[in-house]
Amino acid sequence: MSTLTHQSMINNHQSGVFARISETLRIWHKRRQDRRQLAQLSARELHDVGLSWSDIVYEAEKPFWRA
């Protein structure tokens, strides 16, 4: 039989919240990095991956919180 104390329930909830916040921040940072790298591709590299400058401008101008 498992007994949960009020304190253990609070600690589990807080750690879950912090984990979600941490993961969200990691995703936002990765998006920002990826968009910066896209903006630095040459015309040849864009052609190789099948993207146009307008695709890159559209993606690079998105705020980091938008997927």
Backbone bond lengths (Angstrom), bond angles and torsions (degrees), N, CA, C in turn:
res aa  C-N    CA-C-N  psi(-1)  N-CA   C-N-CA  omega(-1)  CA-C   N-CA-C  phi
1 M - - - 1.445 - - 1.519 109.08 -
2 S 1.289 116.53 136.47 1.456 122.37 -177.63 1.523 110.09 -103.26
3 T 1.302 114.94 134.41 1.465 118.93 175.25 1.516 108.40 -116.14
4 L 1.298 115.55 127.55 1.459 121.18 178.56 1.517 108.92 -106.78
5 T 1.297 115.16 131.62 1.459 119.12 175.08 1.517 108.25 -94.15
6 H 1.290 114.67 161.69 1.471 119.80 177.48 1.526 109.88 -57.52
7 Q 1.335 116.80 -42.49 1.468 121.26 -178.70 1.524 111.37 -63.45
8 S 1.324 118.46 -41.58 1.467 120.36 -179.37 1.520 111.01 -66.70
9 M 1.328 116.90 -34.99 1.464 119.40 177.81 1.522 110.41 -68.52
10 I 1.322 118.07 -38.62 1.465 121.47 178.40 1.518 109.92 -65.08
11 N 1.346 117.61 -45.59 1.463 120.94 -178.94 1.522 111.55 -62.13
12 N 1.318 118.62 -40.60 1.465 121.36 178.67 1.518 110.68 -64.82
13 H 1.302 117.81 -41.53 1.462 121.27 179.26 1.529 110.51 -65.25
14 Q 1.319 117.21 -44.27 1.457 120.59 -179.01 1.520 111.39 -64.28
15 S 1.317 117.35 -42.30 1.460 119.17 -179.35 1.531 110.26 -65.37
16 G 1.333 117.94 -34.73 1.462 120.72 176.88 1.516 111.84 -67.17
17 V 1.311 116.01 -39.68 1.467 120.76 178.31 1.518 109.75 -64.60
18 F 1.322 116.91 -46.32 1.466 120.45 -179.70 1.523 111.29 -64.54
19 A 1.312 117.37 -36.44 1.463 120.61 178.02 1.527 110.62 -64.89
20 R 1.335 117.09 -42.03 1.471 120.16 178.87 1.527 111.15 -66.27
21 I 1.328 116.56 -40.96 1.465 120.33 178.32 1.522 109.93 -63.59
22 S 1.312 116.64 -44.77 1.461 121.36 179.11 1.527 111.28 -60.55
23 E 1.313 117.17 -44.38 1.465 121.27 179.53 1.530 111.06 -64.72
24 T 1.319 117.17 -40.64 1.465 120.87 178.16 1.522 110.56 -62.45
25 L 1.317 117.23 -44.94 1.469 120.91 178.60 1.519 111.35 -62.95
26 R 1.332 116.99 -38.55 1.470 121.06 178.41 1.529 110.68 -63.51
27 I 1.324 116.38 -43.34 1.466 121.23 179.29 1.527 110.32 -63.58
28 W 1.327 116.74 -45.21 1.465 120.34 179.90 1.530 111.10 -61.10
29 H 1.325 116.43 -41.96 1.465 120.27 179.34 1.536 110.45 -63.88
30 K 1.317 116.53 -42.49 1.471 120.98 179.62 1.530 111.00 -63.30
31 R 1.339 117.01 -42.25 1.465 120.01 177.82 1.519 110.92 -60.49
32 R 1.324 115.79 -43.84 1.470 120.40 -179.63 1.529 110.41 -61.19
33 Q 1.325 116.80 -45.09 1.464 120.99 178.09 1.523 111.27 -61.86
34 D 1.310 116.64 -47.90 1.466 121.08 -178.41 1.525 111.47 -60.43
35 R 1.321 117.41 -42.11 1.455 121.01 -178.83 1.526 111.33 -68.41
36 R 1.322 116.20 -36.10 1.474 118.74 175.60 1.522 111.05 -64.81
37 Q 1.324 116.52 -41.50 1.463 120.19 179.05 1.526 111.09 -65.28
38 L 1.321 117.30 -40.75 1.461 120.47 177.05 1.527 110.95 -58.84
39 A 1.330 115.95 -42.16 1.458 120.68 -177.33 1.527 111.86 -66.20
40 Q 1.322 117.77 -17.38 1.462 121.46 -178.31 1.528 113.38 -97.11
41 L 1.324 117.85 -0.14 1.465 119.94 -179.64 1.519 111.28 -68.89
42 S 1.303 115.55 144.71 1.463 120.86 176.61 1.531 110.08 -78.72
43 A 1.325 116.18 168.14 1.463 121.00 178.45 1.532 110.29 -59.18
44 R 1.313 116.68 -39.73 1.470 121.30 179.16 1.531 111.14 -63.97
45 E 1.325 116.17 -44.50 1.465 120.33 179.74 1.531 110.69 -65.00
46 L 1.322 116.55 -39.56 1.462 120.14 177.12 1.524 110.54 -61.13
47 H 1.307 115.72 -44.27 1.457 120.54 178.79 1.535 110.19 -60.82
48 D 1.328 116.30 -42.66 1.471 120.98 -179.06 1.528 112.25 -60.96
49 V 1.319 117.20 -36.93 1.466 119.71 -178.36 1.523 112.31 -94.53
50 G 1.323 117.14 -0.92 1.454 121.00 175.47 1.517 114.92 79.37
51 L 1.331 116.84 30.15 1.458 121.03 178.11 1.518 110.70 -115.23
52 S 1.320 115.57 154.71 1.464 120.57 176.17 1.524 108.70 -109.50
53 W 1.320 115.57 169.29 1.469 119.78 177.61 1.524 110.51 -61.55
54 S 1.325 116.98 -36.62 1.465 118.66 179.67 1.535 111.38 -65.85
55 D 1.338 116.82 -34.28 1.467 119.98 174.88 1.531 110.49 -61.51
56 I 1.313 115.11 -43.35 1.464 120.57 -178.21 1.525 110.70 -67.86
57 V 1.315 117.21 -43.79 1.469 120.45 178.98 1.525 109.78 -61.06
58 Y 1.312 116.73 -45.17 1.463 120.80 178.85 1.526 110.57 -57.66
59 E 1.313 116.53 -47.71 1.472 121.14 -177.87 1.527 111.72 -69.71
60 A 1.309 117.25 -43.59 1.467 121.24 -176.47 1.528 112.57 -67.79
61 E 1.312 117.74 -26.93 1.461 120.37 -178.81 1.526 113.29 -83.84
62 K 1.319 117.03 -9.67 1.470 119.40 178.42 1.523 109.18 -68.85
63 P 1.335 116.77 142.40 1.464 118.42 173.50 1.525 110.55 -67.24
64 F 1.317 116.79 152.97 1.460 121.08 -174.51 1.532 113.93 -60.62
65 W 1.313 118.11 -22.59 1.463 119.76 -178.40 1.530 112.58 -82.99
66 R 1.338 117.84 -10.02 1.471 120.51 177.49 1.508 110.39 -93.03
67 A 1.315 115.80 133.21 1.472 120.40 178.61 1.510 109.51 -78.09
